[in-house]
Amino acid sequence: MKMIAISGTPRKGWNTSMLLHKLLEGARSKGAETEIINLYDLDYKGCKSCFVCKTIDGKSYGKCIMKDGLTRVLEKIQNADALVLGSPIYFGRVSGQMAVFLERLLFPYITYETPSKSLFPKMINTGFIYTMNVADEQMREAGIDTHIHFNEKMLSIAFGKCESFMSFYTLQADDYNKFLVAADGETRIKRRKEEFPKDLDKVFEIGAKLATES
Ligand SMILES: Cc1cc2nc3c(=O)[nH]c(=O)nc-3n(C[C@H](O)[C@H](O)[C@H](O)COP(=O)(O)O)c2cc1C
């Protein structure tokens, strides 16, 4: 089985990236073939609302006709058996690159019927990893969980089951004396050492599960 991971963080080797790589490691432990694609390496634009993908009896019904850095990625996803996304939370939602990617990924597949149907060729399992500065309770207060549930719903309609994983209170900088960021650097460094490894274990298991269930 082939699992594709889409990374929506500009920081390779940091929180989101580490979790995605660990999830793929879990998938490989069950024999999956894996690939990670970094959105920040690609040049692409958001959905132009041209409606070619919605043109009844059109040659490109259900397909995005825009030609740019995402074209090849969307083709690869057509042939994937599992899809995993990862993004940091930026101002209460996924990163801009991830938001733009989701427009291009989802709009062609989800129909306007009630209830919506999917034009994706088969049902596949998906996962979405989110990393953020805040803790669980603050995430709910800020309504970020509503955004996460919405993504979960859209991915479920387009592809099938979607599992979300949130990693809270992440390490933002190596040296908290150097930058004016969250003041509780020491607590975050401690959390990185003690709690983050547990998140890595959990996503490894999610990867293994997605690989065996798909
Ligand atoms: C532009 C920007 C906006 C951010 N907005 C939020 C936010 O609204 N809520 C939050 O909890 N964290 C926010 N953060 C923190 C990141 O979500 C957090 O540090 C994340 O784990 C970074 O992921 P990375 O290490 O993979 O880059 C923001 C960071 C940046 C750079």
Ligand as a Chemical Component Dictionary entry (heavy atoms), coordinates in Angstrom:
data_LIG
# 
_chem_comp.id                   LIG 
_chem_comp.type                 NON-POLYMER 
_chem_comp.pdbx_formal_charge   0 
_chem_comp.three_letter_code    LIG 
# 
loop_
_chem_comp_atom.comp_id 
_chem_comp_atom.atom_id 
_chem_comp_atom.alt_atom_id 
_chem_comp_atom.type_symbol 
_chem_comp_atom.charge 
_chem_comp_atom.model_Cartn_x 
_chem_comp_atom.model_Cartn_y 
_chem_comp_atom.model_Cartn_z 
_chem_comp_atom.pdbx_ordinal 
LIG C1  C1  C 0 2.504  32.842 11.786 1  
LIG C2  C2  C 0 2.293  31.999 13.017 2  
LIG C3  C3  C 0 1.043  32.000 13.622 3  
LIG C4  C4  C 0 0.789  31.158 14.717 4  
LIG N1  N1  N 0 -0.467 31.134 15.268 5  
LIG C5  C5  C 0 -0.730 30.265 16.282 6  
LIG C6  C6  C 0 -2.045 30.194 16.817 7  
LIG O1  O1  O 0 -2.971 30.890 16.412 8  
LIG N2  N2  N 0 -2.260 29.324 17.838 9  
LIG C7  C7  C 0 -1.264 28.507 18.323 10 
LIG O2  O2  O 0 -1.515 27.735 19.230 11 
LIG N3  N3  N 0 -0.007 28.566 17.800 12 
LIG C8  C8  C 0 0.278  29.407 16.802 13 
LIG N4  N4  N 0 1.548  29.456 16.262 14 
LIG C9  C9  C 0 2.575  28.514 16.768 15 
LIG C10 C10 C 0 2.713  27.250 15.912 16 
LIG O3  O3  O 0 1.463  26.712 15.572 17 
LIG C11 C11 C 0 3.485  26.174 16.659 18 
LIG O4  O4  O 0 4.697  26.670 17.125 19 
LIG C12 C12 C 0 3.678  24.961 15.747 20 
LIG O5  O5  O 0 3.964  23.814 16.509 21 
LIG C13 C13 C 0 4.798  25.198 14.752 22 
LIG O6  O6  O 0 4.962  24.052 13.968 23 
LIG P1  P1  P 0 6.397  23.666 13.358 24 
LIG O7  O7  O 0 7.329  23.515 14.522 25 
LIG O8  O8  O 0 6.161  22.414 12.631 26 
LIG O9  O9  O 0 6.779  24.779 12.471 27 
LIG C14 C14 C 0 1.834  30.320 15.225 28 
LIG C15 C15 C 0 3.115  30.375 14.623 29 
LIG C16 C16 C 0 3.341  31.214 13.538 30 
LIG C17 C17 C 0 4.716  31.241 12.891 31 
# 
loop_
_chem_comp_bond.comp_id 
_chem_comp_bond.atom_id_1 
_chem_comp_bond.atom_id_2 
_chem_comp_bond.value_order 
_chem_comp_bond.pdbx_ordinal 
LIG C1  C2  SING 1  
LIG C2  C3  SING 2  
LIG C2  C16 DOUB 3  
LIG C3  C4  DOUB 4  
LIG C4  N1  SING 5  
LIG C4  C14 SING 6  
LIG N1  C5  DOUB 7  
LIG C5  C6  SING 8  
LIG C5  C8  SING 9  
LIG C6  O1  DOUB 10 
LIG C6  N2  SING 11 
LIG N2  C7  SING 12 
LIG C7  O2  DOUB 13 
LIG C7  N3  SING 14 
LIG N3  C8  DOUB 15 
LIG C8  N4  SING 16 
LIG N4  C9  SING 17 
LIG N4  C14 SING 18 
LIG C9  C10 SING 19 
LIG C10 O3  SING 20 
LIG C10 C11 SING 21 
LIG C11 O4  SING 22 
LIG C11 C12 SING 23 
LIG C12 O5  SING 24 
LIG C12 C13 SING 25 
LIG C13 O6  SING 26 
LIG O6  P1  SING 27 
LIG P1  O7  DOUB 28 
LIG P1  O8  SING 29 
LIG P1  O9  SING 30 
LIG C14 C15 DOUB 31 
LIG C15 C16 SING 32 
LIG C16 C17 SING 33 
# 
